[in-house]
Amino acid sequence: MAGESAISTIDTVIFDIGNVLYRWDLRCLFEKLIDDPQELDWFLNHVVTPEWHFQHDAGRPFAAMVAERSREFPQYAEHILAYSKRFSETIPGPVEGALEIVQALANRNVPLFAISNFGAESWAQFRPAAPIFDIFADIVISGEEKMIKPDPAIFHLALDRFDRQPGQCLFIDDRQDNIAAAEGIGLAGHHFREAALLESELKALRLL
């Protein structure tokens, strides 16, 4: 959380995307494909898992991941392929209140950026359905850069591309390890839990 001394210096907001601006939940796709609740739980714990997906966020192509995982679990080959083709169905919609905050910041001419752990192919699927990102000045996608939070390198790359100094920026993420990495190089951090708490901090920083 940003301190009092940051009020006069922070003029830029950098968002994470998944579970900050848009919800992400593997279950939203696979509950359409697997009827049995116990089988669904097993599948999400052993086959298509967040940890497996994070390889895509780090830059590994879907094709290689799907081929490898299908050899491990041939009985689920169609489901694994569906993940690569229907990724956007794991994003059921915006986080409540979050996009309204983005728009309110934009209305006050606050510079907006994003740094997201997101695969290049999955981002290409999802981005056309999310026009809110039209108002962002720039977005760093981990799968495109082949570096991933909480590696400090992705923050350095982003700041350079955004032409911002760390002390100018509030970084918002739902993962504490990512916040710690950002704070470690001088950004102010907000550990996102709900829109109302974020709105309160932005008001304290006089950004809203």
N, C-alpha and C positions, 0 to 999 in steps of 0.2 A: 504493500500500500504506500502511496506517495505521501511524503511528509509535508509539513507546512512550508518548508523552504522551497518546495517544488512549484508552489502556486504561481510564482511570477515567471518561471522558466519553461514549464511544459506547455507547448502549443500544438503538439502533434499527437495523434492517437493511432496506434498500430494494433490491429485485431488479429487474433487467431480466428479460424472459421468453424471447425468442427466442435460442436457442443458449446460454442460461444454465440455464433450467429445462426448456425443451422444445426439441428439435431442429427446425430449419426448413430444408427443402431442396426447392426447386422440382422437382428431378429425381424425387422420390418420386411425384409425381402424373403427370408427363408421360412417364415411362418406361412407364406403363401405356397411353399413347395413341400413342406414336411408337416403332415397333419398331427402326428403323434408327439405330444409335448416332451416326453422323455427322450425320444429320438432327436428331436430338435435341440434340446439342451446338450446332448452328447455331441451332435454335429458341430454346434457352436463352440464347444470346449475342445474339440479335437481336430476338426477338419478346416472349416473356414473360421478362423479365430482372428481377433484383433492383432495378435503378435505376427501371424502369418501375413496379414494385410500390410503390416508396417514395412515389409520388404518393398511393396509397391510404392509406399510413401517415400522410401529411400532411393527410388529410381529404377527398381527392377521391373521389367516389362511384364504385363499380364500373361502373355503367351508362355513365357518360360515358367512362371509360377503355376499356371493352370496345368501345363504338361507334367511338371514334377509332382504336383499334389494329386493329379488324377492317377498317376502310377502308384502312389501310396494308398489311395482310396478309390479304386476303380468303380466300386459300387455307387459312388457319388460323383462320377465324372460329369454328368449333366448339370448337377447342382453347382459344381465348382466352375464350370464354364458359364453358367448363368450369372455368377457373381461378376465376372469380367464384362458381361454384356449388359447386365441390368444393375450396375452399381448404384445408379441414381435412386433406385428404390430402397436403398439403405438410408436415405436422407428423407425423412417423412415431412419435414417442413422447418420453418424458422424456430429458433428458441424464442419463447414468449417475451415480447417487449424489446428484443435486441435490435431488430431492424429499425424500429421507431427511434431508438437512440442514435443509430448511425445517421438516419435522416435528419434528426435534430442537430447533430454535430455538423453535418454538411450545410444545413441552413445557417449556421453561424460561421461558415467558411473555415472550419477547423480542418487542416489537412488530414486525410485518412489514407492509411496503408494497411496491408495485411501480410503476415508471415504464417503460412499454414503447412503442416505436414499433410500433404495431399499428393496422390499419385498423378503423374502427368496425364495418363489416359483417363483416369476417373475424373480429374478436373475438367478435361475436355468434354466429357459426357455431361457433367453437372452444370458447368458455367453458363450455358445458354439459358438455363431455366432460372437463373438468379440475377435479374437485372440490377439489383441493389449494388452490385460490384461495378457498375458503370460509373458510380460517383467516387470510386477509389482512385487515387492518383497512381498507385502501382501495387502489385501483389507478387510476393515471392512464394513460389510453390516448390516444396521440397523435392518432389519427383522430377521436376524440370532441372533443378540445380544439382541433384544427386548429393545433397547434404540435408540433414534432418535435425530438427530441434530434439534435444537441448544442446546440440553441438554449437558452441559459440560462433563457429565459422559462418553459420547461416545468418546470424544476427549482424556480424560485421559486413557480410555481403549486402544484406538488406539496407543497412544504414548508408553504405556507400552508394547504392543504387538510388535510394530515396533522397540522398543529399541532406542527411540529417545528422546532428550530433546526439549522442545517447541522452544527454541531459534535457533535450527538448521533448523526449518521447515518453508517453505512457503506453506500456505493452500489456495487453489483456489476453489471458489464456486460462483454460480450465485445468491445466496441469501444473502442479507446484514445481516440478523439476524444470519445466520450461521457464517459469517465472524466475526461479533462482538463477538460471543461466543468463537471462536477460539482465537481471539486477547485477549479476557479476561483472558485466561490462558497462554498467552505468545507467541503464534504463530504469525508470520507475516501473513497478509491476503492480498489476491488479489480478489477484486470483479469482477468476470468475465463478460465481455460484448462482447468481440470479440477476436479472436486469435491474431490479430495484436498488440493489447494493451498488452496482456499477453506476447507475444514475446519480446516486448520492455522492460517490467519489468524484465524478465528473463535475458536479456542481461545486464541491469543495475546491476543486482545482480551477473553478471559474471558466470551465470549457462549455458548460451548459448553464 
